[in-house]
Amino acid sequence: MAASHYRGASLPETELSSWAASFAVALRFADGEYGPRGRHPHLAVFDTQALGNGVEVWHAPQLIGRGDHEYLAHGLISGEGYKAVAVADLEKAALRELRDGELAQEEVFAGSKSVARLFGEAFAMPVALALVTWVPRESWTGVVAILVEGAVAAGRWEEVERQGTLMRELTDYGHGRSVRQREFGERAEERERARVEEARVRESGDGDCEGIVEMEVKKKKSGKKGDDKGSGYDDAAKEYREP
């Protein structure tokens, strides 16, 4: 049943509900499967210690070996240990701005309190802490776009800090210790390849060359005096012996 629920299959009918420990994961589901269909998604939180003995919660990998982002609950979740708030109301209280990192540092605390207050007194503190520690992680495409544009907004301290870190890494990769280590490694590989090739040529080629020289010398000895052909063989043997 747990595996079927995780895959979204209709059979067997599930008795489980899906949960996450991250607002980011919950919002992905709200934006994806439910948001565009004209429904009114809610974000809910619950206290596992206040739901009574009839509810069991498992981390998905405990049951199906995958799904680190998901928790599975069995039982009726309701009462004082449960609170759901419409996503539209959370957005009005700055949830999207918190998610997208659009608030200045001094505005993050006020925005987090505004959102957390909607979940009631029992959940205000844990929700606020979750939001304050919610660090946006943009894709590499967004980071590259900052460099392509050639400018950084002075008021966006996150971008300034990110670009500084990125430029330090790029400088070290192209000019610092990293490039020296790569050069040493490449030179060592070239020397090793040359040594192996030299050994291979020595093992496979020297015997053949010696045989050719020996044959040429014998032909020279059997040739007549003043024979141009014999002289040519002698020159060939001499060239081989000379370094």
VEXBA-234609 format. One record per residue (C-alpha): x, y, z. Coordinates in Angstrom, 2 decimals, decimal comma. Layout:
# residues N
+---------+---------+---------+
|    east |   north |      up |
+---------+---------+---------+
|       X |       Y |       Z |
...
+---------+---------+---------+
# end
This chain:
# residues 243
+---------+---------+---------+
|    east |   north |      up |
+---------+---------+---------+
|    0,00 |    0,00 |    0,00 |
|    2,81 |    2,43 |    0,83 |
|    4,57 |    1,83 |   -2,50 |
|    1,29 |    2,23 |   -4,40 |
|    0,53 |    5,46 |   -2,52 |
|    3,98 |    6,84 |   -3,29 |
|    3,55 |    6,12 |   -7,01 |
|    0,10 |    7,74 |   -7,03 |
|   -1,67 |    4,55 |   -8,12 |
|   -5,42 |    4,31 |   -7,62 |
|   -5,34 |    0,71 |   -6,42 |
|   -5,13 |   -0,48 |   -3,80 |
|   -6,96 |    2,40 |   -2,15 |
|   -4,60 |    4,15 |    0,19 |
|   -5,09 |    4,84 |    3,88 |
|   -2,02 |    7,06 |    4,02 |
|   -1,46 |   10,79 |    3,64 |
|    1,75 |   12,44 |    2,43 |
|    3,66 |   15,03 |    4,43 |
|    6,99 |   16,82 |    4,22 |
|    9,41 |   18,46 |    6,62 |
|   10,03 |   21,33 |    4,20 |
|    7,88 |   24,25 |    3,10 |
|    9,68 |   24,11 |   -0,25 |
|    8,47 |   20,55 |   -0,94 |
|    4,93 |   21,36 |    0,17 |
|    4,80 |   24,40 |   -2,11 |
|    6,02 |   22,33 |   -5,06 |
|    3,00 |   20,06 |   -4,64 |
|    0,69 |   23,04 |   -4,19 |
|    2,03 |   24,71 |   -7,35 |
|    2,01 |   21,52 |   -9,37 |
|   -0,75 |   18,98 |   -8,99 |
|   -3,34 |   21,10 |   -7,21 |
|   -2,73 |   24,77 |   -7,99 |
|   -3,41 |   24,89 |  -11,77 |
|   -6,64 |   22,87 |  -11,48 |
|   -8,68 |   25,63 |   -9,93 |
|   -8,56 |   24,18 |   -6,44 |
|   -7,61 |   26,09 |   -3,32 |
|   -4,54 |   24,37 |   -1,85 |
|   -3,72 |   24,65 |    1,83 |
|   -0,51 |   24,14 |    3,75 |
|   -0,98 |   22,19 |    6,96 |
|    1,20 |   21,45 |    9,96 |
|    0,66 |   18,98 |   12,77 |
|    2,26 |   18,02 |   16,05 |
|    3,00 |   14,30 |   16,18 |
|    2,82 |   14,40 |   19,98 |
|   -0,64 |   15,99 |   20,08 |
|   -2,58 |   13,77 |   17,68 |
|   -3,22 |   10,87 |   20,03 |
|   -2,37 |    7,19 |   19,73 |
|   -4,46 |    6,62 |   16,61 |
|   -1,96 |    8,27 |   14,24 |
|    1,33 |    6,78 |   13,11 |
|    3,91 |    8,65 |   11,05 |
|    6,82 |    7,10 |    9,13 |
|    9,64 |    8,50 |    7,06 |
|    8,99 |    7,08 |    3,58 |
|   12,38 |    5,26 |    3,31 |
|   11,41 |    3,25 |    6,39 |
|    8,58 |    1,64 |    4,41 |
|    9,61 |    1,71 |    0,74 |
|   13,34 |    2,43 |    0,76 |
|   13,08 |    5,76 |   -1,09 |
|   11,41 |    9,17 |   -0,92 |
|   13,66 |   11,06 |    1,50 |
|   11,53 |   14,19 |    1,06 |
|    8,28 |   12,51 |    2,15 |
|    6,62 |   11,33 |    5,35 |
|    3,62 |    8,98 |    5,40 |
|    0,91 |    9,25 |    8,05 |
|   -1,81 |    6,71 |    8,86 |
|   -4,88 |    7,71 |   10,82 |
|   -7,23 |   10,66 |   11,22 |
|   -5,28 |   13,92 |   11,59 |
|   -7,40 |   16,55 |   13,28 |
|   -7,90 |   18,43 |   16,53 |
|   -5,62 |   20,80 |   18,38 |
|   -2,48 |   19,19 |   16,96 |
|   -3,42 |   20,13 |   13,39 |
|   -3,71 |   23,45 |   11,56 |
|   -4,22 |   24,20 |    7,85 |
|   -4,01 |   27,62 |    6,17 |
|   -4,90 |   28,53 |    2,59 |
|   -1,87 |   29,12 |    0,37 |
|   -3,49 |   32,32 |   -0,90 |
|   -3,53 |   33,72 |    2,64 |
|    0,09 |   32,69 |    3,20 |
|    1,10 |   34,42 |   -0,01 |
|   -0,49 |   37,64 |    1,15 |
|    1,66 |   37,37 |    4,27 |
|    4,92 |   37,17 |    2,23 |
|    5,41 |   33,41 |    1,89 |
|    6,40 |   33,67 |   -1,77 |
|    8,86 |   36,47 |   -1,06 |
|   10,48 |   34,35 |    1,64 |
|   10,71 |   31,38 |   -0,71 |
|   12,21 |   33,36 |   -3,58 |
|   14,64 |   35,34 |   -1,42 |
|   13,10 |   38,67 |   -2,37 |
|   13,17 |   40,16 |    1,12 |
|   16,09 |   42,11 |    2,51 |
|   17,82 |   40,59 |    5,51 |
|   16,10 |   42,92 |    7,96 |
|   12,70 |   42,04 |    6,44 |
|   13,03 |   38,27 |    6,77 |
|   12,11 |   38,19 |   10,47 |
|    9,04 |   40,37 |   10,00 |
|    7,89 |   38,30 |    7,02 |
|    8,41 |   35,03 |    8,90 |
|    6,39 |   36,28 |   11,87 |
|    3,60 |   37,44 |    9,57 |
|    3,30 |   34,00 |    7,97 |
|    3,75 |   32,03 |   11,20 |
|    1,03 |   34,00 |   12,98 |
|   -1,58 |   32,50 |   10,62 |
|   -0,94 |   29,03 |   12,04 |
|   -1,99 |   30,03 |   15,52 |
|   -0,19 |   30,34 |   18,82 |
|    0,63 |   26,64 |   19,13 |
|    2,54 |   26,54 |   15,83 |
|    3,75 |   30,14 |   15,48 |
|    7,22 |   29,54 |   16,92 |
|    8,16 |   26,31 |   15,04 |
|    6,80 |   27,71 |   11,76 |
|    8,71 |   30,98 |   12,23 |
|   11,94 |   29,08 |   12,93 |
|   11,42 |   26,95 |    9,82 |
|   10,93 |   30,06 |    7,70 |
|   13,88 |   31,97 |    9,14 |
|   16,19 |   29,04 |    8,36 |
|   14,69 |   28,57 |    4,91 |
|   17,66 |   29,46 |    2,67 |
|   16,76 |   29,77 |   -1,02 |
|   19,02 |   27,74 |   -3,31 |
|   18,74 |   29,01 |   -6,87 |
|   19,78 |   26,91 |   -9,83 |
|   23,13 |   27,39 |  -11,55 |
|   21,23 |   29,04 |  -14,41 |
|   20,27 |   31,91 |  -12,15 |
|   23,82 |   32,30 |  -10,86 |
|   25,25 |   32,35 |  -14,39 |
|   22,66 |   34,95 |  -15,41 |
|   24,14 |   37,36 |  -12,85 |
|   27,55 |   37,10 |  -14,53 |
|   26,11 |   37,41 |  -18,03 |
|   24,29 |   40,60 |  -17,16 |
|   27,55 |   42,12 |  -15,97 |
|   25,97 |   43,93 |  -13,02 |
|   24,74 |   43,19 |   -9,51 |
|   21,93 |   45,05 |   -7,77 |
|   23,43 |   46,89 |   -4,81 |
|   20,44 |   46,14 |   -2,59 |
|   20,58 |   42,37 |   -3,09 |
|   23,14 |   41,31 |   -0,54 |
|   22,51 |   37,64 |   -1,36 |
|   23,62 |   38,16 |   -4,95 |
|   26,70 |   40,12 |   -3,93 |
|   27,74 |   37,40 |   -1,52 |
|   27,02 |   34,67 |   -4,06 |
|   29,00 |   36,37 |   -6,81 |
|   31,96 |   36,93 |   -4,51 |
|   32,03 |   33,25 |   -3,62 |
|   31,68 |   32,20 |   -7,24 |
|   34,47 |   34,49 |   -8,44 |
|   36,83 |   33,21 |   -5,74 |
|   36,16 |   29,65 |   -6,85 |
|   36,65 |   30,51 |  -10,52 |
|   39,89 |   32,36 |   -9,79 |
|   41,28 |   29,45 |   -7,80 |
|   40,21 |   27,03 |  -10,52 |
|   41,84 |   29,03 |  -13,32 |
|   44,89 |   30,59 |  -11,64 |
|   45,34 |   29,27 |   -8,13 |
|   46,26 |   26,05 |   -6,43 |
|   43,73 |   24,05 |   -8,43 |
|   45,31 |   24,85 |  -11,80 |
|   48,81 |   24,07 |  -10,50 |
|   47,62 |   20,72 |   -9,25 |
|   46,04 |   19,97 |  -12,62 |
|   49,23 |   20,96 |  -14,47 |
|   51,37 |   18,74 |  -12,24 |
|   48,96 |   15,88 |  -12,82 |
|   48,92 |   16,37 |  -16,59 |
|   52,73 |   16,50 |  -16,76 |
|   53,00 |   13,34 |  -14,70 |
|   50,55 |   11,60 |  -17,02 |
|   52,53 |   12,72 |  -20,09 |
|   55,79 |   11,41 |  -18,60 |
|   54,14 |    8,11 |  -17,77 |
|   52,72 |    7,76 |  -21,28 |
|   56,15 |    8,52 |  -22,81 |
|   57,82 |    5,97 |  -20,55 |
|   55,30 |    3,27 |  -21,44 |
|   55,60 |    4,02 |  -25,16 |
|   59,40 |    3,94 |  -24,99 |
|   59,33 |    0,60 |  -23,20 |
|   56,88 |   -0,80 |  -25,73 |
|   59,03 |    0,29 |  -28,68 |
|   62,15 |   -1,07 |  -27,04 |
|   60,57 |   -4,47 |  -26,41 |
|   58,93 |   -4,87 |  -29,82 |
|   61,27 |   -2,96 |  -32,17 |
|   64,93 |   -3,47 |  -31,20 |
|   65,09 |   -7,16 |  -32,11 |
|   63,71 |   -6,55 |  -35,61 |
|   66,12 |   -3,68 |  -36,26 |
|   69,12 |   -5,75 |  -35,18 |
|   68,04 |   -8,52 |  -37,53 |
|   67,75 |   -6,08 |  -40,41 |
|   71,23 |   -4,66 |  -39,78 |
|   72,72 |   -8,13 |  -39,55 |
|   71,13 |   -9,09 |  -42,87 |
|   72,37 |   -5,91 |  -44,51 |
|   75,93 |   -6,52 |  -43,32 |
|   75,88 |  -10,06 |  -44,72 |
|   74,68 |   -8,78 |  -48,08 |
|   77,47 |   -6,22 |  -48,11 |
|   80,06 |   -8,91 |  -47,48 |
|   78,72 |  -11,02 |  -50,32 |
|   78,74 |   -8,04 |  -52,75 |
|   81,61 |   -7,19 |  -55,09 |
|   84,19 |   -4,59 |  -54,31 |
|   83,08 |   -1,17 |  -55,43 |
|   79,48 |   -2,33 |  -55,78 |
|   77,18 |    0,67 |  -55,19 |
|   74,56 |   -1,62 |  -53,70 |
|   76,94 |   -2,94 |  -51,09 |
|   78,04 |    0,57 |  -50,24 |
|   74,42 |    1,58 |  -49,71 |
|   73,86 |   -1,25 |  -47,27 |
|   76,94 |   -0,24 |  -45,39 |
|   75,68 |    3,32 |  -45,09 |
|   72,30 |    2,08 |  -43,84 |
|   73,94 |   -0,01 |  -41,15 |
|   76,13 |    2,90 |  -40,13 |
|   73,14 |    5,24 |  -39,84 |
|   71,33 |    2,78 |  -37,60 |
|   74,28 |    2,42 |  -35,22 |
|   74,89 |    6,15 |  -34,93 |
|   72,74 |    7,92 |  -32,29 |
+---------+---------+---------+
# end
